[in-house]
Amino acid sequence: MARLPRFIIPGQPQHVILRGNNRTAVFSEEADYRFYLNKLRLACKKHGCDIHAYVLIDNMVKGESYWAQ
């Protein structure tokens, strides 16, 4: 079943979690981390969100983001 669209309140933080399938590794090399961060930066610029904190673990990404007003 598909998830419902995310309910976003401008100016309120969103806790974001991304995990690999069955908690398998999302990143395997240093270049994977750099690639992800570059894509994240471009997506935030395009969609008007700010990332205030994040952690990249081999099988998970967690972050706090704020959407523009």
C-alpha positions in Angstrom: 0.0 0.0 0.0 1.4 3.4 -0.9 2.0 5.9 1.8 -0.2 9.0 2.2 1.4 12.3 1.1 3.5 13.9 3.7 1.7 16.6 5.7 4.0 19.7 5.6 3.5 22.7 7.8 5.9 25.5 6.6 8.4 26.5 9.2 7.9 23.3 11.2 10.7 20.6 11.3 10.3 17.3 9.5 12.2 14.3 10.8 13.2 12.3 7.7 14.5 8.7 7.6 15.7 6.8 4.6 16.6 3.1 4.9 17.8 0.4 2.5 15.5 -2.5 1.8 15.6 -4.9 4.7 18.2 -2.5 6.2 20.8 -3.4 3.6 23.6 -0.9 2.9 22.6 2.3 1.1 26.2 3.5 0.7 29.1 1.2 0.0 31.9 3.6 -1.0 32.9 7.2 -0.1 31.8 8.3 -3.6 28.2 7.1 -2.7 28.1 9.5 0.2 29.3 12.5 -1.9 26.8 11.6 -4.7 23.9 11.5 -2.2 24.9 14.8 -0.6 25.2 16.5 -4.0 21.7 15.3 -5.0 20.3 16.3 -1.6 21.7 19.8 -2.0 20.2 20.2 -5.5 16.8 18.9 -4.4 16.7 21.3 -1.4 17.6 24.2 -3.7 14.9 23.1 -6.2 12.1 22.6 -3.6 13.0 25.3 -1.1 13.9 23.3 2.0 16.7 23.7 4.4 18.5 20.8 6.1 19.5 21.7 9.7 21.0 18.3 10.7 21.7 15.0 9.1 23.6 11.8 9.6 24.7 9.3 6.9 25.2 5.7 8.1 26.0 2.9 5.7 22.4 1.6 5.8 20.4 4.7 6.8 20.0 8.5 6.4 18.4 10.6 9.1 17.8 14.3 9.0 15.8 17.3 10.1 14.5 19.6 7.4 12.4 22.8 7.3 10.3 23.8 4.3 10.2 27.4 3.1 7.2 29.5 4.2 
